[in-house]
């Protein structure tokens, strides 16, 4: 395992990725939404040194787009980052021609570039939304294959790794937003807590209580397909992305004040 930065060292943390790292679905009342923003706040509470945060993730990006467009920008930040989190590949699972070996080869090249700069890299597997999605079995199988590849890669490189997709709790409905594709504030917070534990030695993450199972009515199911599935299919057919025209939410360093709560 790579060493945790000394508690007095400044932490400059930048996230790269797709909608998951951008924080889509998190409408909670927090200074920095999304699991990456919540992780930045957790680092500020857990560590005694100053923490700065940037987030270059943009929704809809394939893994190649994340690495080709965002990694150079992350490494070019001034001053340089001390920590980069990468989570990508979730959108690739929804495309034909999905190839784990090709994705892993691209990631290896990126990891080499980060290591050459003396920057710490942490990996996360994408969240697994397959439990209530069309083609859920296919998405789950592809997600497991990617998570398995990331597990081996992180172990080989000695990188911090959070296997979000195979967390035993995060597939439950209460962690997901209305579109069933992105996590809600509860889900983003759990991912942030898991990442804080793995990356910075934060507290062990507790097991969430199991809520009563809720049944979805036919009317709700039809509304879901109308409001979320049909627009997604339309974008695929027309070759558009939900991230077209969007820019990074935090393109430069932003200081993260501690909340006063030690973690």
Backbone torsions as a table, in degrees:
resi	resn	phi	psi	omega
1	UNK	NA	142.4	174.7
2	UNK	-72.6	154.4	-174.9
3	UNK	-76.8	149.0	175.4
4	UNK	-77.8	135.9	179.0
5	UNK	-57.5	146.1	177.6
6	UNK	-58.0	147.0	-171.9
7	UNK	-66.1	-18.0	179.5
8	UNK	-94.7	-6.8	-178.2
9	UNK	-76.9	142.3	172.2
10	UNK	-63.2	142.1	175.4
11	UNK	-114.2	122.8	174.5
12	UNK	-116.6	105.3	-170.2
13	UNK	-109.1	125.3	176.9
14	UNK	-124.9	135.1	177.6
15	UNK	-103.6	137.0	170.8
16	UNK	-125.1	147.3	-179.0
17	UNK	158.9	-154.3	-177.5
18	UNK	-111.4	-149.3	-175.1
19	UNK	-60.9	-31.0	-179.9
20	UNK	-62.4	-48.3	179.0
21	UNK	-74.8	-28.0	176.3
22	UNK	-64.3	-31.8	178.7
23	UNK	103.5	17.8	179.5
24	UNK	-59.3	134.9	-179.4
25	UNK	100.2	-16.1	-178.8
26	UNK	-94.9	99.8	177.0
27	UNK	-105.5	23.9	-179.0
28	UNK	-72.3	159.2	-178.5
29	UNK	-86.9	77.2	179.4
30	UNK	-132.8	157.4	-178.5
31	UNK	-61.6	-38.5	-177.2
32	UNK	-131.8	97.3	-176.8
33	UNK	-68.1	166.7	-179.4
34	UNK	85.5	158.4	-178.2
35	UNK	-62.0	-34.5	-179.2
36	UNK	-67.1	-44.3	177.2
37	UNK	-64.9	-40.4	177.8
38	UNK	-66.9	-34.2	174.7
39	UNK	-64.0	-43.0	177.9
40	UNK	-57.7	-44.0	177.4
41	UNK	-64.8	-38.5	177.3
42	UNK	-64.0	-38.8	177.2
43	UNK	-63.7	-40.5	179.6
44	UNK	-64.0	-33.5	178.3
45	UNK	-78.6	-34.4	-172.4
46	UNK	-86.0	-32.4	-176.9
47	UNK	-102.7	154.3	-178.0
48	UNK	-91.1	-15.7	179.9
49	UNK	-85.3	167.9	179.8
50	UNK	-68.4	145.7	-179.7
51	UNK	-123.0	131.2	172.4
52	UNK	-120.1	151.7	-171.3
53	UNK	-134.9	137.8	169.8
54	UNK	-137.5	149.7	179.9
55	UNK	-139.4	111.9	-177.2
56	UNK	-102.8	4.2	-177.5
57	UNK	-67.3	142.7	178.1
58	UNK	-136.1	132.5	-177.9
59	UNK	-57.6	149.9	174.8
60	UNK	84.2	-6.9	-175.0
61	UNK	-76.0	134.8	168.7
62	UNK	-75.6	166.9	-177.5
63	UNK	-57.8	-42.3	-180.0
64	UNK	-60.8	-40.2	178.6
65	UNK	-65.5	-39.3	177.8
66	UNK	-59.8	-48.5	-175.6
67	UNK	-75.4	-37.8	-177.9
68	UNK	-74.6	-35.7	-174.1
69	UNK	-96.3	-35.4	-169.2
70	UNK	-100.9	-30.9	-174.1
71	UNK	-66.1	-46.2	178.9
72	UNK	-59.7	-40.5	178.7
73	UNK	-64.0	-38.0	178.5
74	UNK	-65.3	-44.5	-178.4
75	UNK	-70.5	-21.1	-178.9
76	UNK	-86.8	-6.3	178.4
77	UNK	-58.3	144.4	-177.5
78	UNK	-126.0	118.2	-0.4
79	UNK	-70.9	166.8	-175.4
80	UNK	-65.9	150.3	176.4
81	UNK	-67.0	155.9	170.9
82	UNK	-104.2	-17.7	-177.7
83	UNK	-144.0	129.4	174.2
84	UNK	-121.9	129.6	169.1
85	UNK	-104.8	137.6	177.2
86	UNK	-122.2	128.4	169.1
87	UNK	-140.5	116.6	-179.6
88	UNK	-153.8	173.6	179.7
89	UNK	103.7	-14.6	-178.8
90	UNK	-63.3	-39.8	179.0
91	UNK	-73.7	-28.6	177.4
92	UNK	-63.3	-31.8	-179.0
93	UNK	-64.8	-21.2	-177.8
94	UNK	-93.6	6.8	-177.1
95	UNK	-114.9	152.1	172.0
96	UNK	-68.5	158.0	179.0
97	UNK	78.0	19.2	179.7
98	UNK	-63.4	125.9	-175.5
99	UNK	-138.8	109.5	-177.1
100	UNK	-61.6	-40.4	-177.4
101	UNK	-64.0	-38.9	177.9
102	UNK	-64.6	-44.8	179.2
103	UNK	-62.2	-42.6	-178.2
104	UNK	-66.3	-35.9	177.3
105	UNK	-62.9	-41.8	176.9
106	UNK	-63.9	-41.2	-179.9
107	UNK	-64.9	-39.1	-179.8
108	UNK	-61.2	-42.4	178.1
109	UNK	-62.4	-42.4	178.7
110	UNK	-64.8	-42.7	-179.8
111	UNK	-62.3	-37.3	176.8
112	UNK	-62.0	-42.1	-179.3
113	UNK	-64.7	-39.9	178.9
114	UNK	-68.1	-44.7	-179.1
115	UNK	-62.8	-36.1	-179.5
116	UNK	-63.5	-23.3	179.1
117	UNK	-92.8	0.0	-179.4
118	UNK	72.0	26.4	-178.2
119	UNK	-102.0	141.4	-179.3
120	UNK	-80.5	131.4	178.8
121	UNK	-114.7	131.7	174.8
122	UNK	-121.0	141.3	-176.3
123	UNK	-113.1	145.7	171.6
124	UNK	-131.9	141.9	169.7
125	UNK	-81.2	152.2	179.6
126	UNK	-64.4	152.7	173.3
127	UNK	-64.8	149.6	-177.0
128	UNK	-103.4	103.3	-178.5
129	UNK	-91.8	10.0	-164.4
130	UNK	-68.7	-18.5	-172.3
131	UNK	-58.8	-32.0	-176.4
132	UNK	-127.6	25.1	-179.1
133	UNK	-108.6	152.1	167.8
134	UNK	-59.8	146.1	-177.4
135	UNK	60.5	29.0	-175.9
136	UNK	-59.5	-38.8	-178.4
137	UNK	-64.6	-39.4	179.2
138	UNK	-66.3	-45.2	-179.5
139	UNK	-62.9	-42.3	179.4
140	UNK	-62.5	-44.2	-180.0
141	UNK	-63.4	-42.9	179.1
142	UNK	-67.6	-38.9	178.5
143	UNK	-64.0	-40.1	177.8
144	UNK	-63.3	-40.6	179.6
145	UNK	-64.3	-41.7	179.4
146	UNK	-69.2	-41.3	178.4
147	UNK	-63.4	-39.8	178.6
148	UNK	-63.8	-42.0	178.5
149	UNK	-64.4	-41.5	179.1
150	UNK	-66.0	-37.3	178.2
151	UNK	-58.7	-48.7	179.2
152	UNK	-64.8	-40.9	-179.3
153	UNK	-64.4	-46.5	180.0
154	UNK	-63.3	-40.0	179.4
155	UNK	-65.0	-43.2	-179.9
156	UNK	-62.7	-39.1	-176.7
157	UNK	-91.3	-8.6	-177.1
158	UNK	69.5	38.3	-176.5
159	UNK	-101.2	144.8	171.2
160	UNK	-61.0	139.4	-175.9
161	UNK	-144.5	131.6	177.0
162	UNK	-116.5	112.9	-177.8
163	UNK	-86.8	77.8	-177.0
164	UNK	-62.8	-41.5	-172.4
165	UNK	-65.5	-22.1	-179.2
166	UNK	-114.0	17.0	170.1
167	UNK	-60.6	133.1	-173.9
168	UNK	-69.5	-7.7	-175.9
169	UNK	-114.0	-27.6	-167.4
170	UNK	-72.8	-5.4	175.7
171	UNK	-83.7	-7.8	-177.8
172	UNK	-71.2	149.3	-171.4
173	UNK	-61.6	-31.1	-173.5
174	UNK	-69.7	-9.8	178.3
175	UNK	-94.7	0.3	-171.3
176	UNK	-116.5	149.5	179.0
177	UNK	-79.2	179.7	-174.0
178	UNK	-61.2	-29.7	-178.3
179	UNK	-79.3	-6.9	177.5
180	UNK	65.4	3.9	-177.9
181	UNK	-109.6	-23.3	-178.3
182	UNK	-123.9	148.4	-178.4
183	UNK	-76.0	152.1	175.2
184	UNK	-90.1	-178.6	-179.4
185	UNK	-54.6	-37.9	179.8
186	UNK	-63.4	-42.8	179.0
187	UNK	-67.0	-44.8	178.9
188	UNK	-61.0	-37.5	-179.8
189	UNK	-67.5	-39.7	178.9
190	UNK	-63.6	-42.0	178.4
191	UNK	-62.3	-42.9	178.4
192	UNK	-60.1	-40.8	179.6
193	UNK	-66.4	-41.2	177.1
194	UNK	-62.6	-41.8	-179.1
195	UNK	-68.3	-40.7	178.9
196	UNK	-61.4	-40.4	178.6
197	UNK	-63.5	-45.4	-175.5
198	UNK	-74.7	-40.6	-172.0
199	UNK	-85.1	-38.0	-172.3
200	UNK	-126.5	14.2	178.2
201	UNK	68.9	30.2	178.2
202	UNK	-67.9	178.2	-177.2
203	UNK	-59.1	150.7	173.4
204	UNK	-62.7	135.5	-175.6
205	UNK	-80.5	130.0	-177.1
206	UNK	-76.5	159.8	176.9
207	UNK	-81.1	123.8	-178.6
208	UNK	-72.1	151.5	177.0
209	UNK	-66.3	150.0	179.2
210	UNK	-92.4	117.4	-179.1
211	UNK	-78.2	168.0	173.6
212	UNK	-65.7	138.2	-179.3
213	UNK	-67.0	133.1	178.9
214	UNK	-108.1	135.4	179.7
215	UNK	-94.6	142.5	179.7
216	UNK	-95.6	129.1	180.0
217	UNK	-76.2	163.1	178.0
218	UNK	-60.9	-40.3	179.4
219	UNK	-62.1	-43.1	178.5
220	UNK	-65.1	-37.5	-179.9
221	UNK	-67.1	-42.2	177.7
222	UNK	-64.1	-40.1	178.7
223	UNK	-63.6	-39.6	178.5
224	UNK	-60.1	-47.5	-180.0
225	UNK	-63.6	-39.3	-180.0
226	UNK	-66.2	-44.1	-172.0
227	UNK	-85.4	-23.3	-172.1
228	UNK	-126.5	-45.6	-176.4
229	UNK	-72.1	-47.9	-178.2
230	UNK	-60.1	-46.6	176.7
231	UNK	-60.8	-36.4	177.8
232	UNK	-63.8	-46.0	178.1
233	UNK	-61.1	-41.6	-179.7
234	UNK	-60.5	-40.5	177.8
235	UNK	-64.7	-39.1	179.0
236	UNK	-64.0	-43.5	-177.6
237	UNK	-64.8	-38.2	-176.6
238	UNK	-90.6	-1.2	177.8
239	UNK	73.7	21.4	178.8
240	UNK	-98.3	164.4	178.8
241	UNK	-128.9	149.9	176.7
242	UNK	-64.2	-17.1	-179.1
243	UNK	-96.4	2.3	-179.7
244	UNK	-58.7	128.2	177.3
245	UNK	80.7	-1.0	-178.2
246	UNK	-89.3	153.8	175.7
247	UNK	-120.9	167.5	-177.7
248	UNK	-62.3	144.2	-177.8
249	UNK	-72.8	-32.5	179.0
250	UNK	-137.3	83.7	-172.7
251	UNK	-78.3	-8.1	178.8
252	UNK	-142.3	173.0	-174.3
253	UNK	-65.0	132.4	175.2
254	UNK	-123.8	125.9	178.0
255	UNK	-63.9	141.2	179.5
256	UNK	-112.0	108.1	-179.4
257	UNK	-76.4	142.6	174.0
258	UNK	-67.8	149.5	-179.5
259	UNK	-84.6	-12.4	-175.8
260	UNK	96.5	-6.1	177.9
261	UNK	-98.0	119.1	176.2
262	UNK	-77.5	140.2	179.5
263	UNK	-115.4	NA	NA
